[in-house]
Amino acid sequence: MAEINTSSYTIRYATSADVPVILQLIQELASYEKALHEVLATEQSLRATLSFPEASAPGGFTRGYAKTLLILPNNTSSTSTSSEGVASSSTNNAGATAAAEDKVEDKVEVAGMALFFHNYSTWTSAPGIYLEDLFVRPAYRGTGFGGALIQALARECVSLGCKRLDWSVLKWNEPSIKFYEGGNIGAKRMDEWMGMRVDGERLEDLARKGLGEA
């Protein structure tokens, strides 16, 4: 499965409690892409539309249209300081140690996310995964966290029998394009395809045309 815990990082599924940070990451990504003004998402709308882990739910997730993987840096030293300056040290008091570690974990900043949903290929007659948003905060770039998130999605694909992992990248974003095409990821450009979209008032107009209201 996609979730993993290493000495450097933890990748886990986001819960409903993570919605505020998911919204922050969406806004930070939009700002990087010079499109912050286009973000309409709110905490309420994300809670209503995203899927979260729930042991009692069918398939282990609540109903929703997309899932989110979060990556958090791990601190492996016996005496460590989080991004907000909270330190924990080894002690003979097990209870005090656990409490201190919990406090540090609460302070650990989420380094990035991968928000994705499932699609379907008629040619392979198999499901796939579409990566809607991949974002790693600037302080954690160059650490391998972006690659780790994509690798996690690849594991999810394999475990679910998916045949493809797809995503889009802005044409001007050369650093990301080089990263995706590099040996660590090995993605290929889909130059023969052009993205198409209908949204906003045009979508509403198109829907009315089908009812003979145009």
N, CA, C and O of each residue as an XYZ file, in Angstrom:
856
protein
N       0.834     -1.207      0.000
C       0.000      0.000      0.000
C       0.866      1.254      0.000
O       2.090      1.191      0.120
N       0.204      2.379     -0.137
C       0.929      3.636     -0.304
C       1.611      4.097      0.977
O       2.674      4.714      0.920
N       1.017      3.809      2.129
C       1.561      4.320      3.380
C       2.881      3.630      3.723
O       3.049      2.429      3.517
N       3.813      4.427      4.253
C       5.126      3.892      4.599
C       5.767      4.776      5.665
O       5.508      5.978      5.731
N       6.597      4.168      6.487
C       7.327      4.907      7.520
C       8.805      4.556      7.402
O       9.183      3.400      7.593
N       9.644      5.541      7.088
C      11.078      5.328      6.968
C      11.798      6.195      7.989
O      11.167      6.938      8.741
N      13.111      6.098      8.010
C      13.888      6.927      8.927
C      13.827      8.404      8.553
O      14.072      9.269      9.394
N      13.502      8.695      7.301
C      13.494     10.075      6.821
C      12.107     10.709      6.796
O      11.962     11.916      6.995
N      11.086      9.884      6.549
C       9.751     10.456      6.383
C       8.670      9.416      6.667
O       8.923      8.212      6.703
N       7.469      9.925      6.864
C       6.267      9.107      6.977
C       5.284      9.566      5.912
O       5.034     10.762      5.759
N       4.731      8.616      5.180
C       3.655      8.906      4.238
C       2.403      8.226      4.761
O       2.398      7.023      5.022
N       1.347      9.004      4.911
C       0.082      8.469      5.421
C      -1.086      9.145      4.709
O      -0.942     10.212      4.112
N      -2.239      8.498      4.789
C      -3.442      9.105      4.248
C      -3.917     10.233      5.156
O      -3.859     10.129      6.381
N      -4.379     11.297      4.544
C      -4.910     12.411      5.307
C      -6.264     12.041      5.898
O      -7.054     11.336      5.270
N      -6.523     12.518      7.101
C      -7.822     12.360      7.747
C      -8.574     13.685      7.669
O      -8.034     14.688      7.201
N      -9.808     13.681      8.125
C     -10.599     14.914      8.100
C      -9.964     15.998      8.961
O     -10.164     17.187      8.713
N      -9.194     15.589      9.977
C      -8.514     16.568     10.823
C      -7.411     17.299     10.075
O      -6.964     18.360     10.511
N      -6.965     16.741      8.948
C      -5.895     17.348      8.152
C      -6.415     18.341      7.118
O      -5.620     18.932      6.386
N      -7.710     18.536      7.041
C      -8.272     19.410      6.007
C      -7.676     20.821      6.028
O      -7.390     21.359      4.958
N      -7.474     21.447      7.196
C      -6.875     22.790      7.173
C      -5.514     22.831      6.484
O      -5.230     23.765      5.735
N      -4.669     21.829      6.730
C      -3.349     21.838      6.088
C      -3.454     21.478      4.617
O      -2.658     21.960      3.811
N      -4.425     20.634      4.242
C      -4.639     20.343      2.829
C      -4.997     21.621      2.083
O      -4.481     21.877      0.995
N      -5.881     22.421      2.668
C      -6.255     23.687      2.036
C      -5.056     24.617      1.939
O      -4.885     25.296      0.927
N      -4.226     24.659      2.970
C      -3.024     25.488      2.921
C      -2.108     25.061      1.779
O      -1.578     25.899      1.050
N      -1.929     23.757      1.629
C      -1.056     23.249      0.577
C      -1.623     23.547     -0.805
O      -0.876     23.889     -1.722
N      -2.941     23.420     -0.960
C      -3.580     23.771     -2.228
C      -3.322     25.230     -2.558
O      -2.995     25.567     -3.696
N      -3.467     26.095     -1.564
C      -3.254     27.530     -1.781
C      -1.796     27.839     -2.081
O      -1.508     28.706     -2.907
N      -0.869     27.144     -1.426
C       0.548     27.367     -1.686
C       0.918     26.910     -3.093
O       1.708     27.563     -3.775
N       0.345     25.781     -3.527
C       0.589     25.313     -4.893
C       0.018     26.292     -5.909
O       0.667     26.609     -6.906
N      -1.190     26.769     -5.657
C      -1.812     27.727     -6.576
C      -1.009     29.014     -6.652
O      -0.887     29.610     -7.722
N      -0.463     29.443     -5.527
C       0.366     30.644     -5.518
C       1.621     30.427     -6.355
O       2.031     31.316     -7.102
N       2.238     29.246     -6.235
C       3.420     28.916     -7.029
C       3.084     28.921     -8.523
O       3.910     29.308     -9.350
N       1.875     28.493     -8.857
C       1.456     28.445    -10.259
C       0.807     29.749    -10.715
O       0.231     29.825    -11.801
N       0.910     30.775     -9.866
C       0.381     32.107    -10.184
C      -1.120     32.075    -10.440
O      -1.618     32.756    -11.336
N      -1.835     31.282     -9.650
C      -3.280     31.140     -9.859
C      -4.043     31.094     -8.539
O      -5.100     30.467     -8.458
N      -3.524     31.743     -7.515
C      -4.175     31.697     -6.207
C      -5.601     32.234     -6.282
O      -6.478     31.759     -5.561
N      -5.839     33.208     -7.138
C      -7.161     33.810     -7.267
C      -8.201     32.832     -7.806
O      -9.400     33.097     -7.718
N      -7.762     31.719     -8.354
C      -8.690     30.744     -8.921
C      -9.143     29.691     -7.911
O     -10.031     28.892     -8.210
N      -8.546     29.680     -6.727
C      -8.888     28.660     -5.730
C     -10.221     29.004     -5.076
O     -10.361     30.058     -4.456
N     -11.195     28.114     -5.217
C     -12.507     28.278     -4.609
C     -12.718     27.329     -3.435
O     -13.720     27.429     -2.726
N     -11.787     26.416     -3.227
C     -11.929     25.412     -2.177
C     -11.958     26.058     -0.798
O     -11.284     27.056     -0.542
N     -12.759     25.462      0.084
C     -12.819     25.850      1.491
C     -12.668     24.589      2.333
O     -12.742     23.479      1.805
N     -12.460     24.748      3.618
C     -12.385     23.579      4.492
C     -13.684     22.786      4.420
O     -13.665     21.555      4.408
N     -14.800     23.484      4.374
C     -16.096     22.815      4.312
C     -16.249     22.019      3.027
O     -16.690     20.870      3.061
N     -15.891     22.614      1.890
C     -16.047     21.903      0.622
C     -15.094     20.720      0.515
O     -15.449     19.700     -0.076
N     -13.893     20.835      1.072
C     -12.952     19.716      1.051
C     -13.451     18.563      1.910
O     -13.350     17.404      1.509
N     -13.987     18.867      3.081
C     -14.526     17.801      3.940
C     -15.697     17.084      3.266
O     -15.907     15.889      3.476
N     -16.448     17.816      2.463
C     -17.618     17.235      1.815
C     -17.264     16.392      0.597
O     -18.065     15.555      0.183
N     -16.099     16.589      0.020
C     -15.791     15.941     -1.253
C     -14.592     14.996     -1.223
O     -14.452     14.164     -2.119
N     -13.731     15.104     -0.222
C     -12.577     14.205     -0.132
C     -12.932     12.937      0.626
O     -13.877     12.916      1.414
N     -12.175     11.892      0.383
C     -12.353     10.602      1.044
C     -11.259     10.420      2.092
O     -10.092     10.726      1.849
N     -11.658      9.914      3.270
C     -10.716      9.774      4.384
C     -10.756      8.349      4.944
O     -11.776      7.669      4.834
N      -9.646      7.896      5.545
C      -9.629      6.540      6.123
C     -10.698      6.379      7.197
O     -10.861      7.234      8.067
N     -11.417      5.271      7.116
C     -12.440      4.944      8.116
C     -12.581      3.432      8.150
O     -13.096      2.828      7.209
N     -12.122      2.821      9.239
C     -12.063      1.363      9.308
C     -13.421      0.711      9.096
O     -13.497     -0.378      8.527
N     -14.474      1.345      9.533
C     -15.800      0.735      9.446
C     -16.486      0.972      8.106
O     -17.547      0.404      7.846
N     -15.895      1.803      7.254
C     -16.516      2.125      5.968
C     -16.170      1.066      4.922
O     -15.110      0.445      5.000
N     -17.053      0.855      3.946
C     -16.736     -0.082      2.852
C     -15.455      0.333      2.136
O     -15.320      1.480      1.710
N     -14.525     -0.593      2.008
C     -13.255     -0.286      1.367
C     -12.282      0.460      2.253
O     -11.176      0.787      1.823
N     -12.683      0.735      3.493
C     -11.782      1.381      4.441
C     -11.685      2.888      4.319
O     -10.845      3.507      4.972
N     -12.551      3.504      3.475
C     -12.536      4.955      3.295
C     -13.962      5.489      3.265
O     -14.886      4.795      2.841
N     -14.129      6.714      3.714
C     -15.417      7.375      3.600
C     -15.713      7.688      2.142
O     -14.814      7.671      1.301
N     -16.965      7.972      1.847
C     -17.334      8.336      0.479
C     -16.725      9.680      0.116
O     -16.722     10.610      0.922
N     -16.217      9.773     -1.088
C     -15.591     11.006     -1.549
C     -15.036     10.799     -2.938
O     -15.036      9.686     -3.465
N     -14.562     11.883     -3.526
C     -14.112     11.836     -4.904
C     -12.602     11.717     -5.050
O     -12.119     11.387     -6.132
N     -11.855     11.975     -4.001
C     -10.390     11.943     -4.095
C      -9.798     11.660     -2.728
O     -10.431     11.894     -1.698
N      -8.569     11.151     -2.732
C      -7.837     10.871     -1.503
C      -6.561     11.701     -1.482
O      -6.108     12.187     -2.518
N      -5.991     11.859     -0.304
C      -4.782     12.669     -0.152
C      -3.741     11.917      0.653
O      -4.026     11.398      1.732
N      -2.528     11.863      0.116
C      -1.384     11.347      0.857
C      -0.576     12.531      1.370
O      -0.307     13.474      0.625
N      -0.191     12.482      2.634
C       0.663     13.507      3.222
C       2.020     12.911      3.535
O       2.121     11.738      3.894
N       3.063     13.715      3.400
C       4.402     13.279      3.777
C       4.916     14.199      4.875
O       4.848     15.423      4.763
N       5.435     13.584      5.945
C       5.945     14.316      7.096
C       7.380     13.889      7.367
O       7.681     12.696      7.314
N       8.267     14.826      7.655
C       9.658     14.462      7.958
C       9.742     13.742      9.296
O       9.018     14.079     10.233
N      10.612     12.765      9.386
C      10.851     12.056     10.637
C      12.138     12.536     11.279
O      13.098     12.866     10.583
N      12.163     12.577     12.591
C      13.351     12.961     13.349
C      13.823     11.736     14.099
O      13.131     11.261     14.999
N      14.999     11.207     13.745
C      15.448      9.932     14.284
C      16.441     10.058     15.430
O      16.775      9.051     16.055
N      16.921     11.261     15.728
C      17.909     11.407     16.796
C      17.238     11.336     18.149
O      16.049     11.635     18.259
N      17.961     10.953     19.178
C      17.398     10.823     20.511
C      17.078     12.157     21.128
O      16.187     12.247     21.973
N      17.789     13.210     20.724
C      17.472     14.561     21.144
C      17.237     15.374     19.900
O      18.160     15.583     19.113
N      16.017     15.839     19.706
C      15.666     16.459     18.436
C      14.816     17.683     18.656
O      14.214     17.873     19.713
N      14.781     18.531     17.605
C      13.972     19.734     17.638
C      13.106     19.772     16.409
O      13.596     19.574     15.297
N      11.830     20.021     16.587
C      10.910     20.092     15.457
C      11.054     21.429     14.769
O      11.841     22.279     15.187
N      10.274     21.609     13.694
C      10.355     22.850     12.932
C       9.901     24.040     13.754
O      10.189     25.182     13.396
N       9.187     23.794     14.866
C       8.731     24.883     15.695
C       9.514     24.967     17.001
O       9.108     25.673     17.924
N      10.637     24.249     17.084
C      11.553     24.408     18.199
C      11.217     23.602     19.431
O      11.730     23.905     20.508
N      10.378     22.588     19.319
C      10.038     21.754     20.459
C      11.001     20.587     20.499
O      11.143     19.868     19.510
N      11.669     20.383     21.632
C      12.683     19.337     21.734
C      12.215     18.214     22.635
O      11.418     18.424     23.550
N      12.722     17.011     22.364
C      12.469     15.871     23.246
C      13.780     15.158     23.475
O      14.613     15.092     22.571
N      13.985     14.613     24.682
C      15.228     13.926     25.016
C      14.913     12.585     25.641
O      13.823     12.382     26.176
N      15.873     11.662     25.575
C      15.704     10.363     26.197
C      15.596     10.523     27.699
O      16.251     11.380     28.293
N      14.763      9.689     28.309
C      14.553      9.764     29.748
C      14.177      8.402     30.268
O      13.700      7.555     29.512
N      14.383      8.180     31.544
C      14.010      6.915     32.148
C      12.513      6.836     32.407
O      11.991      5.744     32.632
N      11.820      7.946     32.381
C      10.388      7.989     32.623
C       9.669      7.733     31.306
O       9.567      8.637     30.477
N       9.163      6.504     31.096
C       8.553      6.139     29.827
C       7.342      7.001     29.521
O       7.136      7.398     28.374
N       6.541      7.295     30.533
C       5.356      8.104     30.320
C       5.707      9.503     29.870
O       5.074     10.053     28.969
N       6.726     10.085     30.502
C       7.147     11.432     30.129
C       7.705     11.451     28.720
O       7.490     12.405     27.972
N       8.433     10.381     28.351
C       8.993     10.300     27.002
C       7.880     10.242     25.964
O       7.928     10.944     24.955
N       6.869      9.398     26.216
C       5.772      9.271     25.274
C       5.036     10.595     25.110
O       4.678     10.987     23.999
N       4.819     11.268     26.217
C       4.114     12.549     26.152
C       4.916     13.580     25.370
O       4.365     14.337     24.572
N       6.249     13.600     25.614
C       7.100     14.547     24.901
C       7.122     14.253     23.416
O       7.084     15.169     22.595
N       7.184     12.944     23.058
C       7.213     12.575     21.655
C       5.901     12.936     20.970
O       5.895     13.395     19.828
N       4.779     12.724     21.679
C       3.488     13.093     21.106
C       3.428     14.590     20.842
O       2.885     15.034     19.830
N       3.999     15.371     21.773
C       3.981     16.820     21.608
C       4.811     17.233     20.397
O       4.419     18.123     19.643
N       5.955     16.586     20.215
C       6.791     16.894     19.059
C       6.080     16.521     17.774
O       6.108     17.276     16.802
N       5.422     15.324     17.763
C       4.734     14.877     16.556
C       3.638     15.858     16.166
O       3.417     16.122     14.984
N       2.954     16.393     17.173
C       1.908     17.372     16.896
C       2.472     18.614     16.220
O       1.765     19.298     15.479
N       3.754     18.908     16.476
C       4.358     20.125     15.958
C       5.027     19.928     14.601
O       5.395     20.905     13.950
N       5.189     18.677     14.165
C       5.881     18.424     12.909
C       5.068     18.977     11.745
O       3.875     18.697     11.623
N       5.706     19.746     10.909
C       5.041     20.343      9.762
C       4.858     19.321      8.652
O       5.754     18.521      8.383
N       3.712     19.347      8.017
C       3.495     18.517      6.838
C       4.359     19.073      5.710
O       4.294     20.262      5.396
N       5.163     18.210      5.107
C       6.104     18.669      4.085
C       5.487     18.757      2.698
O       5.934     19.550      1.869
N       4.476     17.960      2.439
C       3.884     17.974      1.113
C       2.711     17.025      1.014
O       2.344     16.364      1.985
N       2.125     16.964     -0.174
C       0.953     16.112     -0.378
C       0.871     15.641     -1.819
O       1.450     16.233     -2.730
N       0.127     14.550     -1.995
C      -0.280     14.066     -3.309
C      -1.771     13.807     -3.234
O      -2.207     12.910     -2.513
N      -2.564     14.584     -3.974
C      -4.013     14.435     -3.983
C      -4.397     13.768     -5.299
O      -4.021     14.244     -6.370
N      -5.150     12.662     -5.222
C      -5.373     11.845     -6.411
C      -6.767     11.237     -6.419
O      -7.461     11.215     -5.402
N      -7.161     10.745     -7.584
C      -8.423     10.019     -7.713
C      -8.260      8.960     -8.795
O      -7.252      8.930     -9.501
N      -9.245      8.103     -8.915
C      -9.168      7.005     -9.883
C      -9.850      7.370    -11.194
O     -10.873      8.055    -11.217
N      -9.257      6.895    -12.283
C      -9.872      7.001    -13.599
C      -9.941      5.606    -14.210
O      -9.705      4.615    -13.520
N     -10.258      5.523    -15.488
C     -10.429      4.215    -16.131
C      -9.963      4.281    -17.573
O     -10.217      5.261    -18.274
N      -9.286      3.241    -18.009
C      -8.816      3.139    -19.389
C      -9.584      2.039    -20.104
O      -9.572      0.885    -19.674
N     -10.259      2.400    -21.210
C     -10.957      1.385    -21.991
C      -9.984      0.474    -22.732
O     -10.262     -0.708    -22.930
N      -8.850      1.023    -23.140
C      -7.897      0.222    -23.904
C      -7.271     -0.881    -23.056
O      -7.008     -1.975    -23.555
N      -7.036     -0.600    -21.795
C      -6.480     -1.628    -20.908
C      -7.567     -2.302    -20.085
O      -7.301     -3.272    -19.375
N      -8.800     -1.789    -20.179
C      -9.931     -2.250    -19.360
C      -9.523     -2.395    -17.898
O      -9.797     -3.399    -17.241
N      -8.857     -1.345    -17.421
C      -8.348     -1.368    -16.053
C      -8.408      0.033    -15.448
O      -8.369      1.025    -16.176
N      -8.503      0.116    -14.138
C      -8.478      1.430    -13.491
C      -7.086      2.025    -13.516
O      -6.101      1.332    -13.772
N      -7.017      3.319    -13.247
C      -5.748      4.017    -13.129
C      -5.847      5.040    -12.024
O      -6.886      5.169    -11.377
N      -4.770      5.767    -11.807
C      -4.759      6.850    -10.831
C      -4.369      8.131    -11.542
O      -3.408      8.166    -12.311
N      -5.126      9.182    -11.274
C      -4.777     10.503    -11.792
C      -4.327     11.367    -10.620
O      -5.065     11.574     -9.658
N      -3.113     11.857    -10.723
C      -2.535     12.721     -9.686
C      -2.951     14.157     -9.972
O      -2.439     14.784    -10.900
N      -3.874     14.672     -9.181
C      -4.385     16.021     -9.407
C      -3.406     17.077     -8.918
O      -3.123     18.039     -9.632
N      -2.888     16.906     -7.711
C      -1.951     17.876     -7.135
C      -0.787     17.157     -6.467
O      -0.989     16.269     -5.638
N       0.419     17.542     -6.829
C       1.631     17.115     -6.130
C       2.345     18.376     -5.692
O       2.674     19.227     -6.519
N       2.587     18.502     -4.399
C       3.231     19.717     -3.905
C       4.121     19.387     -2.717
O       3.708     18.711     -1.775
N       5.350     19.880     -2.784
C       6.291     19.792     -1.664
C       6.699     21.208     -1.300
O       7.107     21.982     -2.166
N       6.594     21.541     -0.048
C       6.925     22.894      0.387
C       8.402     23.197      0.106
O       9.244     22.302      0.177
N       8.714     24.458     -0.213
C      10.082     24.821     -0.619
C      11.166     24.355      0.346
O      12.248     23.963     -0.090
N      10.899     24.392      1.640
C      11.918     24.013      2.619
C      12.312     22.547      2.513
O      13.369     22.154      3.006
N      11.465     21.724      1.867
C      11.723     20.281      1.796
C      12.052     19.815      0.384
O      12.172     18.613      0.151
N      12.198     20.723     -0.545
C      12.563     20.317     -1.903
C      14.028     19.909     -1.946
O      14.866     20.476     -1.246
N      14.318     18.936     -2.763
C      15.674     18.401     -2.821
C      15.922     17.303     -1.815
O      17.037     16.791     -1.722
N      14.892     16.925     -1.048
C      15.033     15.873     -0.039
C      14.566     14.513     -0.536
O      14.739     13.503      0.146
N      13.975     14.488     -1.724
C      13.442     13.241     -2.252
C      11.990     13.008     -1.891
O      11.439     11.951     -2.199
N      11.356     13.983     -1.238
C       9.975     13.798     -0.798
C       9.003     13.735     -1.977
O       8.037     12.973     -1.941
N       9.251     14.525     -3.015
C       8.374     14.481     -4.181
C       8.405     13.120     -4.845
O       7.362     12.557     -5.179
N       9.601     12.593     -5.036
C       9.740     11.260     -5.607
C       9.112     10.195     -4.730
O       8.527      9.238     -5.237
N       9.227     10.352     -3.413
C       8.650      9.385     -2.486
C       7.135      9.350     -2.601
O       6.530      8.282     -2.514
N       6.518     10.511     -2.796
C       5.062     10.554     -2.953
C       4.627      9.868     -4.243
O       3.635      9.138     -4.252
N       5.360     10.096     -5.334
C       5.015      9.436     -6.598
C       5.247      7.930     -6.494
O       4.459      7.150     -7.029
N       6.302      7.513     -5.822
C       6.548      6.085     -5.608
C       5.420      5.457     -4.797
O       5.027      4.317     -5.046
N       4.903      6.210     -3.824
C       3.784      5.714     -3.022
C       2.550      5.494     -3.888
O       1.829      4.512     -3.714
N       2.310      6.415     -4.825
C       1.184      6.253     -5.729
C       1.402      5.072     -6.677
O       0.452      4.375     -7.032
N       2.643      4.851     -7.082
C       2.945      3.687     -7.924
C       2.630      2.396     -7.169
O       2.089      1.456     -7.751
N       2.966      2.345     -5.882
C       2.631      1.159     -5.076
C       1.123      0.980     -4.990
O       0.617     -0.141     -5.049
N       0.409      2.095     -4.849
C      -1.048      2.028     -4.807
C      -1.599      1.486     -6.116
O      -2.519      0.668     -6.116
N      -1.039      1.939     -7.226
C      -1.447      1.424     -8.536
C      -1.263     -0.081     -8.626
O      -2.178     -0.807     -9.015
N      -0.089     -0.536     -8.268
C       0.223     -1.957     -8.379
C      -0.674     -2.796     -7.474
O      -1.157     -3.853     -7.880
N      -0.893     -2.329     -6.259
C      -1.689     -3.097     -5.300
C      -3.154     -3.184     -5.719
O      -3.837     -4.145     -5.366
N      -3.650     -2.188     -6.472
C      -5.055     -2.169     -6.884
C      -5.265     -2.660     -8.314
O      -6.392     -2.679     -8.808
N      -4.184     -3.053     -8.974
C      -4.303     -3.533    -10.338
C      -4.466     -2.418    -11.361
O      -4.953     -2.658    -12.465
N      -4.063     -1.207    -11.005
C      -4.136     -0.086    -11.955
C      -3.011     -0.209    -12.982
O      -1.932     -0.715    -12.676
N      -3.274      0.258    -14.198
C      -2.296      0.142    -15.278
C      -1.570      1.444    -15.576
O      -0.527      1.435    -16.230
N      -2.111      2.571    -15.102
C      -1.519      3.857    -15.446
C      -1.529      4.804    -14.253
O      -2.428      4.775    -13.412
N      -0.500      5.641    -14.210
C      -0.431      6.761    -13.281
C      -0.228      8.008    -14.128
O       0.812      8.176    -14.764
N      -1.220      8.874    -14.131
C      -1.214     10.046    -15.002
C      -1.231     11.332    -14.189
O      -1.738     11.369    -13.069
N      -0.668     12.385    -14.772
C      -0.792     13.726    -14.211
C      -0.439     14.739    -15.286
O       0.071     14.382    -16.348
N      -0.715     16.010    -15.000
C      -0.400     17.096    -15.921
C       0.609     18.038    -15.278
O       0.714     18.112    -14.053
N       1.342     18.750    -16.111
C       2.318     19.718    -15.619
C       2.286     20.928    -16.545
O       2.170     20.789    -17.763
N       2.388     22.105    -15.961
C       2.383     23.328    -16.761
C       3.614     23.361    -17.678
O       4.708     22.970    -17.272
N       3.425     23.826    -18.907
C       4.505     23.802    -19.886
C       5.700     24.652    -19.462
O       6.838     24.346    -19.820
N       5.449     25.718    -18.702
C       6.559     26.588    -18.289
C       7.331     26.034    -17.088
O       8.388     26.556    -16.732
N       6.804     24.983    -16.470
C       7.424     24.457    -15.255
C       8.546     23.467    -15.615
O       8.431     22.264    -15.376
N       9.612     23.993    -16.183
C      10.719     23.149    -16.641
C      11.380     22.335    -15.528
O      11.714     21.173    -15.757
N      11.582     22.896    -14.328
C      12.198     22.076    -13.264
C      11.384     20.813    -12.964
O      11.954     19.739    -12.770
N      10.046     20.941    -12.926
C       9.210     19.776    -12.664
C       9.244     18.798    -13.825
O       9.281     17.586    -13.613
N       9.231     19.311    -15.050
C       9.267     18.439    -16.218
C      10.550     17.606    -16.228
O      10.516     16.403    -16.485
N      11.670     18.251    -15.947
C      12.948     17.514    -15.903
C      12.943     16.473    -14.797
O      13.473     15.374    -14.966
N      12.345     16.818    -13.669
C      12.254     15.878    -12.549
C      11.421     14.655    -12.934
O      11.815     13.521    -12.664
N      10.274     14.890    -13.562
C       9.393     13.781    -13.921
C      10.009     12.884    -14.988
O       9.818     11.668    -14.967
N      10.747     13.483    -15.918
C      11.328     12.696    -17.008
C      12.637     12.019    -16.608
O      13.148     11.179    -17.348
N      13.176     12.370    -15.463
C      14.444     11.808    -15.006
C      14.335     10.338    -14.663
O      13.242      9.776    -14.592
N      15.474      9.734    -14.452
C      15.527      8.301    -14.196
C      14.809      7.860    -12.938
O      14.379      6.710    -12.851
N      14.668      8.740    -11.961
C      14.017      8.360    -10.711
C      12.520      8.138    -10.892
O      11.927      7.313    -10.199
N      11.897      8.884    -11.835
C      10.471      8.746    -12.094
C      10.231      8.058    -13.434
O       9.470      7.093    -13.505
N      10.866      8.541    -14.487
C      10.752      7.900    -15.797
C       9.433      8.140    -16.505
O       8.972      7.281    -17.257
N       8.813      9.298    -16.280
C       7.564      9.609    -16.971
C       7.838     10.001    -18.413
O       8.934     10.457    -18.742
N       6.843      9.824    -19.271
C       6.968     10.216    -20.675
C       5.924     11.274    -21.003
O       4.817     11.261    -20.465
N       6.293     12.185    -21.891
C       5.363     13.224    -22.323
C       4.269     12.624    -23.219
O       4.508     11.702    -23.999
N       3.075     13.180    -23.076
C       1.959     12.763    -23.925
C       1.679     13.889    -24.924
O       0.610     14.499    -24.909
N       2.658     14.151    -25.789
C       2.580     15.300    -26.692
C       1.453     15.193    -27.706
O       1.003     16.204    -28.246
N       0.988     13.955    -27.973
C      -0.049     13.801    -28.983
C      -1.445     14.142    -28.448
O      -2.415     14.176    -29.206
N      -1.538     14.394    -27.141
C      -2.816     14.715    -26.519
C      -2.869     16.191    -26.145
O      -1.855     16.796    -25.793
N      -4.073     16.760    -26.227
C      -4.303     18.133    -25.784
C      -5.450     18.133    -24.781
O      -6.510     17.566    -25.047
N      -5.246     18.756    -23.646
C      -6.287     18.819    -22.642
C      -7.444     19.701    -23.099
O      -7.231     20.739    -23.727
N      -8.663     19.287    -22.782
C      -9.863     20.046    -23.116
C     -10.699     20.206    -21.845
O     -10.707     19.326    -20.984
N     -11.402     21.335    -21.737
C     -12.187     21.583    -20.528
C     -13.375     22.472    -20.828
O     -13.288     23.395    -21.638
N     -14.489     22.187    -20.168
C     -15.648     23.066    -20.146
C     -15.974     23.320    -18.686
O     -16.156     22.371    -17.923
N     -16.052     24.589    -18.280
C     -16.351     24.890    -16.882
C     -17.149     26.179    -16.776
O     -17.438     26.831    -17.779
N     -17.502     26.537    -15.551
C     -18.201     27.783    -15.292
C     -19.518     27.909    -16.055
O     -20.278     26.946    -16.160
N     -19.779     29.087    -16.580
C     -21.026     29.353    -17.285
C     -21.157     28.500    -18.545
O     -22.261     28.114    -18.928
N     -20.028     28.210    -19.184
C     -20.079     27.386    -20.395
C     -20.573     25.974    -20.070
O     -21.292     25.370    -20.866
N     -20.191     25.453    -18.914
C     -20.673     24.134    -18.497
C     -22.183     24.162    -18.267
O     -22.897     23.247    -18.675
N     -22.659     25.214    -17.613
C     -24.095     25.348    -17.374
C     -24.852     25.505    -18.692
O     -25.928     24.935    -18.867
N     -24.287     26.278    -19.612
C     -24.914     26.447    -20.927
C     -24.977     25.124    -21.673
O     -25.986     24.808    -22.303
N     -23.903     24.354    -21.604
C     -23.849     23.068    -22.291
C     -24.898     22.114    -21.732
O     -25.539     21.381    -22.485
N     -25.072     22.125    -20.423
C     -26.076     21.269    -19.802
C     -27.485     21.654    -20.233
O     -28.324     20.779    -20.447
N     -27.757     22.953    -20.364
C     -29.081     23.410    -20.792
C     -29.367     23.043    -22.247
O     -30.507     22.765    -22.620
N     -28.298     23.047    -23.069
C     -28.496     22.680    -24.477
C     -29.039     21.264    -24.621
O     -29.833     20.980    -25.518
N     -28.611     20.397    -23.746
C     -29.091     19.016    -23.779
C     -30.556     18.903    -23.439
O     -31.187     17.887    -23.730
N     -31.111     19.945    -22.818
C     -32.520     19.950    -22.455
C     -33.348     20.813    -23.385
O     -34.538     21.032    -23.160
N     -32.696     21.306    -24.446
C     -33.387     22.139    -25.389
C     -33.702     23.515    -24.880
O     -34.626     24.161    -25.374
N     -32.939     23.993    -23.881
C     -33.209     25.297    -23.283
C     -32.355     26.408    -23.878
O     -32.577     27.578    -23.565
N     -31.384     26.077    -24.726
C     -30.489     27.098    -25.271
C     -31.174     27.927    -26.343
O     -30.562     28.833    -26.908
